[in-house]
Amino acid sequence: DKELYVSRAQKKSERRQVLQQKFQHTQRDNQGANVYVKNLDEDIDDDRMHKEFSEFGTITSHKVMRDADGFSRGFGFVCFSTPEEATRAITEMNNRIVGSKPLYVALAQKREVRRAQLESQRAHRAAMMQVQMGGI
């Protein structure tokens, strides 16, 4: 039994606007509840990741990222229903050995935000090195 969706015909611009609003709404709802997990064993799949993280709360979505050939890329995401559940998962799962590797677990960030943060850290380190070298 399949569910059938029926609505009036929409212009492409109307569909795009509705989808964009839905996407923004889910982004706001998931703020602070999406967790980034890296250093995953190759044999860890979506089901295993769900099993490992389900003890910390309600998981709304989870995904182990895979390449075009279907092999694990070694990282994934778990989205919890509340930021508190995500924080608990981060605290308890970071550096826990799953399979044969210690996991790195942190709050997920948008790629642009993460790049800006890393660039800021690099600039700060470079400035500190300049200060240390000047003091010799």
N, CA and C of each residue as an Amber inpcrd file, in Angstrom:
protein
   408
   0.8390000  -1.1850000   0.0000000   0.0000000   0.0000000   0.0000000
   0.8780000   1.2390000   0.0000000   0.7100000   2.0550000  -1.0190000
   1.4710000   3.2950000  -1.1120000   0.5580000   4.4710000  -0.8540000
   1.1170000   5.5020000  -0.2400000   0.3680000   6.7200000   0.0190000
   0.4630000   7.6160000  -1.2060000  -0.6260000   8.2030000  -1.5910000
  -0.6830000   9.0550000  -2.7620000  -0.8110000  10.5100000  -2.3200000
  -0.0020000  11.3780000  -2.8820000  -0.0290000  12.7980000  -2.5610000
  -0.6730000  13.5350000  -3.7280000  -1.6680000  14.3460000  -3.4210000
  -2.3710000  15.0840000  -4.4540000  -2.4300000  16.5570000  -4.0570000
  -2.0860000  17.4250000  -4.9950000  -2.2050000  18.8660000  -4.7630000
  -2.3500000  19.5560000  -6.1050000  -2.5790000  20.8410000  -6.0410000
  -2.7070000  21.5770000  -7.2950000  -1.3460000  21.6930000  -7.9670000
  -1.3360000  21.8730000  -9.2680000  -0.0880000  22.0340000 -10.0040000
   0.5910000  23.3300000  -9.5710000   1.9060000  23.2600000  -9.3910000
   2.6560000  24.4330000  -8.9510000   3.7280000  24.7770000  -9.9660000
   4.0460000  26.0540000 -10.0500000   5.1640000  26.4850000 -10.8680000
   6.4460000  26.0520000 -10.1750000   7.5030000  25.9350000 -10.9520000
   8.7860000  25.5200000 -10.4050000   9.2340000  26.4540000  -9.2790000
   9.0330000  27.7370000  -9.4500000   9.4470000  28.7150000  -8.4320000
   8.6620000  28.5150000  -7.1300000   7.3870000  28.1550000  -7.2210000
   6.5670000  27.8990000  -6.0260000   7.0710000  26.6570000  -5.2950000
   7.3500000  25.5880000  -6.0590000   7.8670000  24.3540000  -5.4510000
   9.1950000  24.6020000  -4.7550000  10.0600000  25.3510000  -5.4290000
  11.3730000  25.6540000  -4.8680000  11.2270000  26.4290000  -3.5570000
  10.3160000  27.3890000  -3.5300000  10.1130000  28.1990000  -2.3320000
   9.5840000  27.3400000  -1.1730000   8.6240000  26.4630000  -1.4510000
   8.0690000  25.5920000  -0.4150000   9.1540000  24.6610000   0.1300000
   9.9400000  24.0650000  -0.7640000  11.0080000  23.1630000  -0.3350000
  12.0790000  23.9040000   0.4670000  12.3930000  25.1110000   0.0560000
  13.3880000  25.9030000   0.7750000  12.9020000  26.2450000   2.1810000
  11.6190000  26.5610000   2.3260000  11.0600000  26.8560000   3.6400000
  11.0950000  25.6160000   4.5390000  10.7440000  24.4640000   3.9690000
  10.8020000  23.2150000   4.7360000  12.2300000  22.9300000   5.2000000
  13.1820000  23.1180000   4.2830000  14.5900000  22.8640000   4.6030000
  15.0600000  23.7940000   5.7220000  14.7360000  25.0790000   5.6290000
  15.1370000  26.0310000   6.6580000  14.4960000  25.6990000   8.0000000
  13.2610000  25.2450000   7.9610000  12.5590000  24.8710000   9.1940000
  13.2530000  23.6860000   9.8640000  13.6120000  22.6600000   9.0960000
  14.2900000  21.5070000   9.6830000  15.6840000  21.8880000  10.1560000
  16.3570000  22.7930000   9.4620000  17.6740000  23.2500000   9.9010000
  17.5710000  23.9210000  11.2700000  16.5510000  24.7730000  11.4580000
  16.3480000  25.4480000  12.7460000  16.0310000  24.4290000  13.8330000
  15.2020000  23.4530000  13.5230000  14.8200000  22.4430000  14.5110000
  16.0060000  21.5910000  14.9420000  16.9380000  21.3410000  14.0240000
  18.0700000  20.4640000  14.3150000  19.2810000  21.2130000  14.8590000
  19.1800000  22.5230000  15.0030000  20.3040000  23.3230000  15.4770000
  20.7570000  22.8180000  16.8490000  22.0160000  22.4640000  16.9480000
  22.5650000  21.9960000  18.2060000  22.2860000  20.5430000  18.5100000
  21.5980000  19.8340000  17.6270000  21.2670000  18.4380000  17.8930000
  21.9210000  17.4920000  16.8810000  22.6560000  18.0370000  15.9220000
  23.2980000  17.2220000  14.8960000  24.7470000  16.9650000  15.2990000
  25.1340000  15.6960000  15.3220000  26.4450000  15.2870000  15.8080000
  27.2650000  14.7240000  14.6580000  28.5340000  15.1370000  14.6020000
  29.4900000  14.6590000  13.6050000  30.3340000  13.5570000  14.2440000
  30.4800000  12.4370000  13.5490000  31.2480000  11.2990000  14.0630000
  32.2910000  10.9300000  13.0180000  33.5810000  10.9230000  13.4290000
  34.6170000  10.5080000  12.4750000  35.4940000   9.4330000  13.0900000
  36.3440000   8.8640000  12.2700000  37.2250000   7.7550000  12.6320000
  36.4320000   6.4550000  12.8050000  35.4200000   6.2860000  11.9500000
  34.6070000   5.0630000  11.9820000  35.3370000   3.9120000  11.3010000
  35.2100000   2.7220000  11.8560000  35.7030000   1.5120000  11.2020000
  34.9710000   1.3180000   9.8750000  35.6230000   0.6670000   8.9310000
  35.0110000   0.4270000   7.6170000  33.7550000  -0.4250000   7.7070000
  33.6860000  -1.3120000   8.7160000  32.5560000  -2.2330000   8.8160000
  31.3550000  -1.6490000   9.5700000  31.4390000  -0.4090000  10.0280000
  30.3030000   0.1990000  10.7300000  29.3340000   0.7620000   9.7010000
  28.0850000   0.3050000   9.7750000  27.0550000   0.7650000   8.8450000
  26.0270000   1.6070000   9.6040000  24.9770000   2.0390000   8.8890000
  23.9390000   2.8880000   9.4900000  23.2900000   2.2120000  10.7000000
  22.9870000   0.9150000  10.5820000  22.3260000   0.2020000  11.6880000
  23.2060000   0.1470000  12.9300000  24.4890000  -0.1180000  12.7360000
  25.4120000  -0.1860000  13.8810000  25.5600000   1.1890000  14.5270000
  25.6270000   2.2320000  13.7050000  25.7470000   3.5830000  14.2600000
  24.5010000   3.9170000  15.0780000  23.3280000   3.5760000  14.5600000
  22.0790000   3.8120000  15.2980000  22.1090000   3.0720000  16.6290000
  22.5640000   1.8250000  16.6080000  22.6230000   1.0150000  17.8270000
  23.5600000   1.6470000  18.8610000  24.7110000   2.1230000  18.4160000
  25.6990000   2.7000000  19.3330000  25.2000000   4.0020000  19.9790000
  24.4450000   4.8010000  19.2290000  24.0480000   6.1180000  19.7200000
  22.6330000   6.1770000  20.2950000  21.8310000   5.1430000  20.1060000
  20.4210000   5.1910000  20.5290000  20.2390000   5.2810000  22.0380000
  21.2240000   4.8710000  22.8160000  21.0940000   4.9370000  24.2740000
  21.0660000   6.3710000  24.8050000  21.4240000   7.3470000  23.9760000
  21.4980000   8.7320000  24.4390000  20.2420000   9.5370000  24.1530000
  19.3020000   8.9670000  23.4160000  18.0560000   9.6700000  23.1480000
  17.4310000   9.2570000  21.8350000  16.4330000  10.0240000  21.4320000
  15.7020000   9.7420000  20.1970000  16.4930000  10.2440000  18.9940000
  16.8140000   9.3240000  18.0980000  17.5530000   9.6810000  16.8840000
  16.5470000   9.9800000  15.7870000  16.6350000  11.1930000  15.2350000
  15.7140000  11.5720000  14.1550000  16.2700000  11.1800000  12.7860000
  17.6060000  11.1300000  12.6660000  18.2330000  10.6450000  11.4350000
  19.6810000  10.2710000  11.7340000  20.2350000   9.4050000  10.8990000
  21.6260000   8.9920000  11.0420000  22.1290000   8.5030000   9.6950000
  23.4230000   8.7240000   9.4400000  23.9620000   8.3460000   8.1350000
  25.4720000   8.1770000   8.2170000  25.9580000   7.0270000   7.7530000
  27.3820000   6.8210000   7.5410000  27.6410000   7.2260000   6.0910000
  28.5630000   8.1470000   5.8820000  28.8340000   8.6360000   4.5400000
  29.6410000   7.5970000   3.7600000  29.2720000   7.3990000   2.4950000
  29.9060000   6.3860000   1.6510000  30.3690000   7.0020000   0.3380000
  31.3910000   6.3980000  -0.2620000  31.8700000   6.8750000  -1.5630000
  31.0070000   6.2770000  -2.6770000  31.3580000   6.5720000  -3.9170000
  30.5680000   6.1200000  -5.0680000  30.5060000   4.5980000  -5.1720000
  31.5190000   3.9140000  -4.6260000  31.5530000   2.4540000  -4.6850000
  30.8540000   1.8020000  -3.5010000  30.3310000   2.6050000  -2.5870000
  29.6090000   2.0730000  -1.4430000  30.4680000   1.8060000  -0.2130000
  31.7480000   2.1920000  -0.2640000  32.6340000   1.9950000   0.8770000
  32.5200000   3.1660000   1.8430000  32.6330000   2.8760000   3.1260000
  32.5480000   3.9140000   4.1450000  33.6640000   4.9380000   3.9540000
  33.3210000   6.2080000   4.1470000  34.3250000   7.2760000   4.0820000
  34.9060000   7.5570000   5.4680000  34.4560000   6.8020000   6.4820000
  35.0310000   6.9280000   7.8140000  34.4010000   7.9820000   8.6990000
  33.2950000   8.5760000   8.2280000  32.6030000   9.5420000   9.0650000
  31.1100000   9.4880000   8.8070000  30.3510000  10.1250000   9.6960000
  28.8990000  10.1490000   9.5430000  28.2710000  11.1740000  10.4620000
  26.9450000  11.1820000  10.4830000  26.1810000  12.1430000  11.2750000
  25.0470000  11.4310000  11.9950000  24.7570000  11.9230000  13.2040000
  23.6170000  11.4360000  13.9700000  22.8720000  12.6660000  14.4500000
  21.5710000  12.7330000  14.1710000  20.7650000  13.8730000  14.5940000
  19.8090000  13.4170000  15.6910000  19.8700000  14.1010000  16.8290000
  19.0150000  13.7820000  17.9710000  17.8390000  14.7410000  18.0230000
  16.8220000  14.3800000  18.7920000  15.6250000  15.2160000  18.8780000
  15.8490000  16.4630000  19.7320000  16.8330000  16.4400000  20.6450000
  17.1100000  17.6290000  21.4630000  18.6170000  17.8690000  21.5580000
  19.0250000  19.1160000  21.7610000  20.4510000  19.4140000  21.9430000
  21.0350000  18.7430000  23.1880000  20.2190000  18.5410000  24.2080000
  20.7000000  17.8880000  25.4310000  21.1300000  16.4490000  25.1550000
  20.3380000  15.7400000  24.3400000  20.6940000  14.3670000  23.9770000
  22.0010000  14.3570000  23.1820000  22.1340000  15.3030000  22.2790000
  23.3510000  15.3970000  21.4630000  24.5700000  15.6560000  22.3460000
  24.4260000  16.5540000  23.3120000  25.5270000  16.8820000  24.2170000
  25.9420000  15.6610000  25.0270000  24.9630000  14.9160000  25.4990000
  25.2620000  13.7040000  26.2610000  25.9940000  12.6790000  25.3930000
  25.5500000  12.5240000  24.1550000  26.2040000  11.5850000  23.2320000
  27.6480000  12.0150000  22.9650000  27.8610000  13.3020000  22.7740000
  29.2150000  13.8100000  22.5190000  30.1100000  13.5240000  23.7240000
  29.6080000  13.8480000  24.9020000  30.3870000  13.6560000  26.1290000
  30.7550000  12.1980000  26.3480000  29.8120000  11.3030000  26.1440000
  30.0450000   9.8970000  26.4620000  30.6700000   9.0860000  25.3280000
  30.4850000   9.5200000  24.0750000  30.9980000   8.7270000  22.9540000
  32.3540000   9.1980000  22.4300000  32.7420000  10.4430000  22.6990000
  34.0230000  10.9290000  22.1930000  35.1560000  10.1040000  22.8140000
  36.0350000   9.6000000  21.9790000  37.1760000   8.7410000  22.3480000
  36.7860000   7.3280000  22.7810000  35.5110000   6.9650000  22.6780000
  35.1190000   5.5870000  22.9860000  35.5460000   4.6990000  21.8210000
  36.0690000   3.5300000  22.1460000  36.4870000   2.5790000  21.1110000
  35.2470000   1.8640000  20.5910000  35.0030000   1.9900000  19.2930000
  33.9190000   1.2690000  18.6270000  34.5670000   0.5360000  17.4590000
  34.4600000  -0.7810000  17.4790000  35.2150000  -1.5840000  16.5230000
  36.6430000  -1.6340000  17.0190000  37.5620000  -1.0740000  16.2420000
  38.9680000  -1.0650000  16.6560000  39.5370000   0.3460000  16.7590000
  38.6730000   1.3630000  16.6370000  39.1620000   2.7420000  16.6170000
  38.4430000   3.6060000  17.6500000  39.1460000   4.6060000  18.1960000
  38.4730000   5.5720000  19.0740000  37.7200000   6.5900000  18.2180000
  36.4640000   6.8350000  18.5430000  35.6620000   7.7850000  17.7750000
  35.9880000   9.2180000  18.1600000  35.8740000  10.1060000  17.1820000
  35.8830000  11.5450000  17.4370000  34.4350000  11.9780000  17.2410000
  33.8290000  12.5380000  18.2830000  32.4240000  12.9300000  18.2280000
  32.3130000  14.3900000  18.6470000  31.6900000  15.2100000  17.8180000
  31.5440000  16.6340000  18.1020000  30.2490000  17.1490000  17.4930000
  29.8780000  18.3580000  17.8750000  28.7100000  19.0040000  17.2940000
  29.0040000  19.2770000  15.8200000  28.0760000  18.9430000  14.9530000
  28.2700000  19.1600000  13.5200000  28.2260000  20.6520000  13.2190000
  29.0840000  21.0680000  12.2950000  29.1280000  22.4610000  11.8700000
  29.0120000  22.4970000  10.3570000  28.4710000  23.5780000   9.8440000
  28.4480000  23.7520000   8.3950000  29.8880000  23.8680000   7.9070000
  30.1530000  23.3970000   6.7010000  31.5000000  23.3770000   6.1510000
  32.1520000  24.7680000   6.1860000  31.3870000  25.8070000   5.8290000
  31.9450000  27.1680000   5.7800000  32.3670000  27.6310000   7.1760000
  31.5390000  27.3290000   8.1790000  31.8410000  27.7180000   9.5580000
  33.0990000  27.0010000  10.0310000  33.1920000  25.7120000   9.7480000
  34.3490000  24.9230000  10.1580000  35.6180000  25.4390000   9.4920000
  35.5630000  25.7310000   8.1900000  36.7460000  26.2450000   7.4840000
  37.1930000  27.5750000   8.0690000  36.2480000  28.4630000   8.3550000
  36.5890000  29.7590000   8.9480000  37.2470000  29.5790000  10.3070000
  36.7270000  28.6520000  11.0950000  37.2860000  28.3870000  12.4210000
  38.7200000  27.8490000  12.3090000  38.9420000  26.9030000  11.4010000
  40.2790000  26.3500000  11.2100000  41.2570000  27.4180000  10.7170000
  40.8060000  28.2600000   9.8120000  41.6650000  29.3320000   9.3000000
  42.0460000  30.3050000  10.4150000  41.1000000  30.6000000  11.2810000
  41.3610000  31.4720000  12.4160000  42.3940000  30.8410000  13.3510000
  42.2600000  29.5400000  13.6000000  43.2240000  28.8390000  14.4500000
  44.6170000  28.8400000  13.8230000  44.6890000  28.6210000  12.5160000
  45.9940000  28.6310000  11.8350000  46.6440000  30.0010000  11.9350000
  45.8580000  31.0490000  11.7260000  46.3930000  32.4050000  11.8040000
  46.8900000  32.7020000  13.2210000  46.1510000  32.2730000  14.2170000
  46.5460000  32.4870000  15.6060000  47.8530000  31.7630000  15.9160000
  47.9730000  30.5020000  15.4670000  49.2020000  29.7360000  15.6980000
  50.3940000  30.3800000  15.0050000  50.1780000  30.8550000  13.7740000
  51.2490000  31.4990000  13.0380000  51.7080000  32.7620000  13.7640000
  50.7670000  33.5270000  14.3060000  51.1060000  34.7360000  15.0480000
  51.8830000  34.3900000  16.3200000  51.4770000  33.3070000  17.0050000
  52.1880000  32.8910000  18.2130000  53.6090000  32.4450000  17.8880000
  53.7890000  31.7580000  16.7700000  55.1190000  31.3290000  16.3600000
  56.0110000  32.5520000  16.0720000  55.4320000  33.5800000  15.4460000
  56.1700000  34.8130000  15.1600000  56.6350000  35.4460000  16.4630000
  55.7590000  35.4860000  17.4450000  56.0920000  36.0800000  18.7410000
  57.2160000  35.2720000  19.4090000  57.0930000  33.9490000  19.3860000
  58.1150000  33.0970000  20.0080000  59.4610000  33.2260000  19.2960000
  59.4480000  33.2840000  17.9820000  60.6930000  33.3940000  17.2180000
  61.3440000  34.7570000  17.4420000  60.5140000  35.7770000  17.6010000
  61.0460000  37.1280000  17.8280000  61.6640000  37.2560000  19.2050000
  61.2390000  36.4290000  20.1440000  61.7380000  36.5120000  21.5230000
  63.0470000  35.7720000  21.7260000  63.5320000  35.0430000  20.7240000
  64.7710000  34.2550000  20.8840000  65.9790000  35.1280000  20.6770000
